[in-house]
């Protein structure tokens, strides 16, 4: 695990050769608190170092009052696309950022949880995603990820999720990557999906190509994992 006070320094160190990206991060932080979540924070937290540049950076911005329009204008100066959930995908110096207005993230917009900073880590489907770092305030929320590491299991945090199949694929990838097991609750979610679709292993296998643009698990890997859950 890592002391929270090293994370901001390490983000700056990681990006020191990317001046435009650093300007973007610093500029963005003037509109509100930057809440880093997802793999870019998880892997450093687990390994105490950045072994390589993260695939992307997920950031929810807790905007200051009346800054939403100026925040959008700032982001739209860069190379960006809007996704179907209302967030921004921004590419700067070949580094990708997935940006959200905190209040517009799915679980808050759908009133699954109160739109509060501390609840962002509770809005994820998988416990291994349960980590959020406030870049401005240097505060860390890591209860669910820490639970996974201490118990060597991936659990469900918030069951309602618009991308459940994708998260079940990601759980298989994380199981292999971090050498974790599945909680009984997560196994039940797999069983429900398998019982609803006898071809579920094919769905998960093919989904990795649209999401990761890569093969992390072979078809046999996926089939074997699902069979082990059933039997």
Residue pairs with C-beta under 8 A, 6 or more apart in sequence:
1 45
1 46
1 48
1 146
1 149
2 44
2 45
2 48
4 133
4 138
4 139
4 140
5 138
7 36
7 41
7 44
7 45
7 133
7 138
7 140
8 135
8 138
10 44
10 49
10 50
11 25
11 36
11 135
12 22
14 50
14 53
15 21
15 22
15 25
15 95
16 22
18 92
18 93
18 95
20 92
20 93
21 92
21 93
21 95
24 78
24 90
24 92
24 97
25 34
25 135
27 74
28 34
28 59
28 61
28 71
28 74
28 75
28 99
29 135
29 136
31 61
31 63
31 64
31 67
31 70
31 71
31 74
32 61
32 62
32 63
32 64
32 67
32 71
32 102
32 136
33 61
33 62
33 117
33 134
33 135
33 136
33 137
34 59
34 61
34 134
34 135
34 136
35 59
35 60
35 61
35 62
35 102
35 117
35 120
35 132
35 133
35 134
35 135
36 57
36 58
36 59
36 132
36 133
36 135
37 58
37 59
37 60
37 120
37 121
37 124
37 129
37 131
37 132
37 133
38 56
38 57
38 58
38 98
38 129
39 54
39 55
39 56
39 58
40 54
40 56
40 57
40 58
41 131
41 132
41 133
42 128
42 129
42 131
42 145
43 50
43 51
43 54
44 50
45 131
45 142
45 145
46 149
46 178
53 95
55 96
56 95
56 96
56 97
56 98
57 95
57 96
57 97
57 98
58 97
58 98
58 100
59 97
59 98
59 99
59 100
60 99
60 100
60 101
60 102
60 105
60 120
60 132
61 71
61 99
61 100
61 101
61 102
62 102
62 117
62 134
63 71
63 101
63 102
63 103
68 101
71 101
75 88
75 90
75 99
78 90
78 91
78 92
79 90
79 91
79 92
80 88
80 89
80 90
80 91
81 88
81 89
82 88
82 89
83 89
83 98
85 105
85 106
85 162
86 100
86 101
86 104
86 109
87 98
87 99
87 100
87 104
87 105
88 97
88 98
88 99
88 100
89 96
89 97
89 98
89 99
90 96
90 97
90 98
90 99
91 97
102 108
102 115
102 117
102 120
103 109
103 115
105 115
105 120
105 123
106 112
106 123
106 161
106 162
107 113
107 119
107 123
107 158
107 160
108 114
108 115
108 119
108 123
110 160
112 123
112 158
112 160
113 119
113 122
113 123
113 158
117 132
117 134
117 141
118 141
120 132
120 141
121 130
121 131
121 132
121 141
121 142
121 143
121 144
121 157
122 130
122 144
122 157
122 158
123 157
123 158
124 130
124 144
124 157
124 158
125 156
125 157
125 158
125 159
125 161
125 163
125 164
125 167
126 154
126 155
126 156
126 157
126 167
126 170
126 171
126 174
126 186
127 144
127 145
127 147
127 148
127 153
127 154
127 155
127 156
127 157
127 183
128 144
128 145
128 148
128 154
128 171
128 174
128 178
128 180
129 144
129 145
129 157
130 141
130 142
130 143
130 144
130 145
130 147
130 148
130 157
131 140
131 141
131 142
131 144
131 145
132 140
132 141
132 142
133 139
133 140
133 141
134 140
144 155
144 157
147 155
148 154
148 155
148 180
151 183
152 179
152 180
152 181
153 180
153 181
153 182
153 183
153 186
154 171
154 174
154 175
154 180
154 181
154 182
154 183
154 186
155 183
155 185
155 186
156 183
156 185
156 186
156 189
159 189
161 167
164 189
164 193
165 193
165 203
165 204
165 207
166 207
166 211
168 189
168 190
168 193
168 204
169 204
169 207
169 208
169 211
170 211
171 182
171 186
172 204
172 217
172 221
172 222
172 225
173 208
173 212
173 216
173 217
174 180
175 181
175 182
175 225
176 216
176 217
176 221
182 190
182 229
187 229
190 226
190 229
191 229
191 230
193 200
194 200
194 226
194 229
194 230
197 203
200 226
201 219
201 222
201 223
201 226
202 219
204 222
204 226
205 217
205 218
205 219
205 222
208 214
208 215
208 216
208 217
209 215
217 225
